[in-house]
Amino acid sequence: MPPDSTLALGGQTLQLLPERCAFWQEARTLLLADLHLGKAAHLRHHGLPIPEGHTADDLARLTKAIQRTTPRHVIFCGDFFHAPTAQSPAVLELVTAWRATHPEITFTLITGNHDRDRALPPPACGIRPAGHFLHQHPFHFIHDPAHASGPPAITITGHLHPTAALSAAPGRALSAPCFWYQTIPQILVLPAFSTFTAGVPIRPASHDTIHAIHSGKISPIPPHLCRRKT
């Protein structure tokens, strides 16, 4: 495991994966956020001719991460389905069948701003809702970093869909989803797991740690190389 693809936080080791999730090694727990499953179905419901396939592709990538790490537990830090209308019969059948292939794993959802009322996974999906936060020492799992509890807990969250925007040349920039660890306060923002969701360029402080995902690899990025808004 390359040392530049890990974070040592609170005496624990997080392996950062190109599948857009992190593996907490000591607890054998896979961490990810912002799946937004069924977003294409939601847009079709509103009249946009979006082809399906994103949900199947994202679940296949999650399966790859599971096979790579063999977790006992998976924690979703919010926004499992995109909306109630994302839960089309085809999407629900796909998610339910996928869940049945991992009976040995516990799946827990920290509810986010998209996980409301009828947007919550139905019981047949086998995803256990845990409310708006979950604490497993030394980590505090939530969806929105704005609700971080602060020290001594290390917060792991999503919601921001962070991307590292790098200046490539005048008038050009490269952008990649990234893991963004803010040292003050201690917050790790996970990249959006969904590939059908826009990212937002981050504005890191000089002491932050950034790992970008590009071409199937994890690459540490010095904060000063990130293109900042003016």
Buried (B, 14 or more C-beta within 10 A) or exposed (E): EEEEBBBEBEEBBBBBBBBBBBBBBEBEBBBBBBBBBBBBBBBBBEEEEBEBEBBBEBBEBBBEBBEBBEBEBBBBBBBBBBBBBBBBEEBBEBBBEBBEEBEEBBBBBBBBEBBEEEBBBEEEBBBEBBEBBBEBEEBBBBBBBEEBEEEEBBBBBBBBBBBBBBEEEEEEEBBBBBBBBBEEEBBBBBBBBBEBBEBEBBEBEEEBBBBBBBEEEBBBBEBEEBBEEE
